[in-house]
Amino acid sequence: MVDTTQSAQAQPAPEPPRRPRGPGRRWLIGAGAAVVAGGAGVAWWASDRDGRPTASPSTGPGATGSTGEWAPREPADAVDLDSKWIGTYRSHDVVDLEQFGDFVSQPVAVGVVFTSQTDWHDLTHPWFANDAPEGQDWGAWVREAPDSRKLSIAVHLAPEDPDDDWRERGAAGEYDSYWVDLGENLVSLGLGSSILRLGWEMNGTWYENHYVGESEEQREAWKAYFRRIVRAVEVPGSDFEIDFCIAEGPQNSVDISELYPGDEYVDIIGVDVYDSYIAPIDPDARWQAKGEKMNSVAEVVRFAAERNKPLSFPEWAMVAEGDTQGGGDSPEFIDQMADVIAGNPVRYQAYFDVPDGGVGMTLSDAPRGAAAFRERFGPGGDAAPTDA
């Protein structure tokens, strides 16, 4: 969660033709839940190596995947992938995930984690599965029950403080080998079926190594780079799902259709949603005002439906009243989000249950909202996990 006030917005290397992307064998869980194990503006990385992005030679695998040839998947209807996994971000500790599962009376099936942005080595060798601190080994958490757990990994597109032309360099293939490394590392750790949330919230300026850019040329290079990442990371033994996830609202005033890299490269269409930066006090008026914004929840839902893609809501939360115009303890907002989740194919969603990043409150600070959450997402709730 970050400041969502508005901001504004190279010719990429040619790519070989690619057939539409399908979901493959798509790992399914009957009654799962998701948890965010990392958040915007929070850095718990295991290493502090000095490593800025450096050019690495473009290779054949970088253009078409490390097999040298794209292996198409059979398409599936979004409704067949409707699992509605639920969860939270409370901290990096696995015990907090389990406590949230107790709170909502649902087993936790998906953990959402964030890669490091210190340097390329740490980005491609995930802290949460390699040298994780005690109690924060999310790779081990998956490996303990691989048939009922998986990760959704939010992936930086470059290390912090990137060069100004990082989009163009990525589109030209200079970083391909890093993405092959990431794919191979995840497969070797038993995480080859993870969801990859590449460059999440790219329409906001707060991540300089995600931001889609100010100009049409930068945006086109960003999309070309995204496509190269997808090709490079899908190494032998992998079955990743690619989550294209924007931040709700106008942000840099570029519509989602201008940001989208193409159906062939995306499995899930996601949006992060917070009850903030809305002037009306009345909950219904707030929801209506949110719906009138560019890149609103309703617009993203329509956009995904047109492409027969399932949705995700990897970060969403009530926000405390104050400078960010939060709605406070709002069971109405919980119900409005639950209505969307119940009524559409949703792969997974995760509640941001910490006061960090401007949220300013947790479910424990919002008894009415917490009660609504448990009613709608707990056992028997209409927005609870489904047998997909």
N, C-alpha and C positions, 0 to 999 in steps of 0.2 A: 504494500500500500504506500503510495507516494502522492505528492502534490499533483492533482489532475487538472490544473488550470491549462488553458489552451496554449499551444505553441505552433509555429509555422511548420512546413516541410521543405560516362565511361562505357563505355560500351562493353558488355560482358563477353566472355569467350563463348563461341558457339557450342551448343550441346547436341548430342545425338537425339533422335526422336525417342519418345518414351510412351508406352501405352498407359491408359488410365490406371491409377493406383487402386488396388483393392485391399481388403483386410487380411488376406491369407487365412491362417488357421485361427487367428484371433482368440487369444486366451480369455476364457469366460469364467466368472465366479458367480455363484448363486446369490449370496447374501453378504457382499463385502462392504468395505468402507475405505475411504481415502484419507490420508493425513499429510499435511504439508510439513516437511522437515527442514524448512529453511525459509527465509522471507526476504522481501525487498529491503535493501539497506542493511542486512545482517550478514556479517562475514565471520565464519567459524572455520577457516581453512587451516589445514594441518601443516602447511609449509609457507615460508616467506621468501622463496627464491627470487632472485632478481632476473626476471625474464620477460622482456618485451616481445611483441610479435616480430618474428623474423621470417623472411621469405624462405619457403622450402620449395623444391622443384615440383612442378606439376607432373603427375604420373598418370598412366592409363587408368589405374583403379580409381583415381580421384574423379574422373569424368563419368565413369559408368559403374561405380561400385568395385570393390576389390576382386570380384569374380571376373571383371572385364566385360560383363554383359548383364544388362538389367533382367532380373527374373520377375516377370509380371505375376500378380496375385489375382485370384478370382474375386470379382466384386461381390459385395453383400449389401443388403438393405440396412440403413441406419437403425431401423427398428430391431434388427437382429443383434445389434451391438448395444442395445439399451440396457445397461446394467445398473445405473444410478448409484454407483459406489459413493459413500459419504465419508467425511472426515474433517480434519482440523489441522491448523498449525498452532501448537502451543510452545514447543521448544524442540531442540534436536534430540532429546532423549526418547528412546523407545518406550520407556515407562509412561511418559505423558500421552503417547498414542494409545496405549492400553487403557489409561484412565479415561480418555475421551470415549473409547469404546464402551467402557462401563457406564459413562454418563448417558450415552444415547442408546444403550442396550443393543448394540450392533457389533459384530466382529469386524475388525479392521483388515482390509484386504489390499489396499494400495497406499504406498507411502510416496509423497511428493517431496523431492529433494532438489537441491540447487548445486550446480557445479561451482568450483572455485574460479575466480577471475584473476588470480595472482600472476600467472604466466601460463604458457601453453602446456608445460609439463603438468601443472596441477589441474588445469582444465581437462586434460585428456586422461588423467589418472585420478579418478574421483575420490575425494577425501572420505566420503561416506562408505566406501567399500575397500579402500586400500589401507590407510593408516588412521582409521577412525578413532576418536577418543572413546574411552570406556562408556558403554551405554548408548553410543551413537553409531554403531556399526549397522547401517541399514542394508548393506549387502548381506551380512550374516542373517539379518531378520528375514530377508527373502529366502535365503538358502535353507533356513530352518523349515520352511513350509512352501516349497516352490510351486506346488499345485494350487495354493490358495492365497499367495501374496505376490505382488510385483511393485515396481517403482515407477513413478512419473517424474522424470528428471528435467528440471528447468536448466537449459543450457545457454551459457553466454556464447555469443558468436565470435568473440575475440577476447583476449585478456584486457585488463583495465588499462586506461590511458593509451588507446590504440592510435596508430598513425591516422592522419586525416583521410587517407585514401584506402582504409581497410576494406570498405565494401568492394571497391574496384579490384583490389588485390585478391580478395576472396573470390570474386566472380571470375577472375582470370586463372584461378586454380593454384595460387601460391600456397594456400593453407590446406590443400586436399589431404596431404599425408597426415596432418594432425587429426583429421576426422576419421581417417582409416584407423589410426591409433586408438581413438576413443571407442569406436565400434569393436575393435578386437579386444580391448581391455574389458569392456562390459561383457562381451561374450565369455571371456576367460573367467570372469567372476560369477558366472551363472545369471547374468542380468541381460541376456540377449533379447528378452521379450519385453523390455521396458518401454514405457511411453516417453518420447523425447519432446519436450516443450521448447523448441528452438527459438531463441531470441524473443522470449515472451515480452509482451507490452511494448512491442517495437514502435508503436505509434506515439509513445511518450518520449520526452527528451531526457528523462532522468537516468537512463542507462545509455551512456555514450557508445558503448560497444554492442548495443542492440538497435539503436535508433535508426529508423528507416531512411531518414535524411530529409533535407530541406527541399531538394529539387527533384524533378522527374528523373533526371539522370541518376541521381543517387538512389532513388527508389528502385529503378530498374536494375541497377547493379546489386542492390540488397536482395532483390528477388532471385536474381541469377545466382548469387552466392548461396542463398537458402537451398536452391535446387541442387547445387553442387554438393552441399553438405549432406543432403539426403542420399545422394548417389554414393558418396564416399563412405558414409557411416554404415551403410547396409552391407556388412561384410559376411562371409560365409558363417552360417550358424546363427545369424541374427534374425529376429522377427519383430523389429521395432514398429511401434505405432507413432506417427508424427502428428503432434498437436500444434496447430497454428493458433496462437493465443494472443489476442489484442487486449488493450485496456479499454473499458467502456467509455463512451463519450467522445467528443470531437477531437480532443488532444491537439494534434497538429493540423486539424481540419482536413484530413485526407480520409476518404471513405474506404471501408474495408475492401471493396472491390478493387481499389487501386493498390492495395498492399498485398493482395493474395498471390502466392506464387504458382497456383494452379492445382487442379484436382489430382493430377498424377502424383503430386508430392505431399499430399495432406490426407491423413486419416480422420482427424478430429478437428473441429473448429471450436476454439475456446474463447472465453472473455472473462476478465477479472472485474468484479462488480463490488462497489462500496456505496453505502448510503450517505454520501457526502457531496459537497459543492452543489447543493440544490437549495434554492431560496425558500420555497414554500414550506410552511410548518405542518400543514395537514398531510398525513401520510398518503392519502389518495392523490392529492395534488402533487406531492413530491414524485410519486411513481409516474404520473402523467407527464410531468416536466422531464423526468429522465427519459421517457419514451419518445419525446420530441427531439432529443439530441441526435446528432450524427453518431453512428456506431452505437446505438442504443441496444439494450438486451433484445428488444423485439426485432431490430434490424439484423442482428447477428443470428437470431433464431431463423428468420426468413432466409438469410443468406445460406445457412447450413442446410435448410430444408430443400432449397433449390438445387443443391449439389448432393443430396441424399447422404450427408455426413452427420454422424452423431456429434453432440455438443459436449463441452466441458466447462465447468466453472471452478477452476483450480484455486482461486482466491475470491472470497466474498465475505462481507461482514457488515453488521451495524456499526455506526461510527458515533462517537460521543459528540454531544453538542459543543459548539465553540467556534474557533476560527475557521474550521473546515466545513461549517454548515452541516454538521452531522445530524441525523435524526434521533440519536439517543436510543433508549430502550424502546424498540419498535417491533412488536409482534406483527404489525401490518407488513413491514418490510420482509420479515421472515416468511410470512404467508405468501406475499407476492412472488418471492423467489421460489418458494416451494411449488406454487402453481405452475411456474414456467418449467421447473424440473419434472414435476409429475406429468405434465402435458406434452412433453417432447422427448425424443431419444437422447438421453444423457449418458455418456460413458462414465464420467466420474465428476465429483465436485468436492471441494474442501473448504471448510469454514476457517477463517483467519482469527483464531481465538487468543490474540495477544493485543496489548495496547500499543505495540510498536508501529512505526511508519505512519503516524497520524491517526490511527484507528482510535486510540485513547480509551478503549474499554474492552472487556471480555464478556462472554456469556454470563459469567458469575456476577457481573455488574448490571446485568439486564434480566431480572427474574421473569418479566413477562415475555421477553423475546426468547429466553431459554426454554420456557414452558412450551411456547409455540414450536420451537425447533424440535423438541423431543416428541411432541405430538405428531408433527408432519413427517419427521425422518426416522423416528423410532419404530419398533415392531408394530405392524399394522398400519403405519402411516402411508398415505398415498404417494409420498415422495421418497419412500424408503427403497433400499436396493431391491432389484427384481431378479428373478431367474431368467437370465437372457437366453 
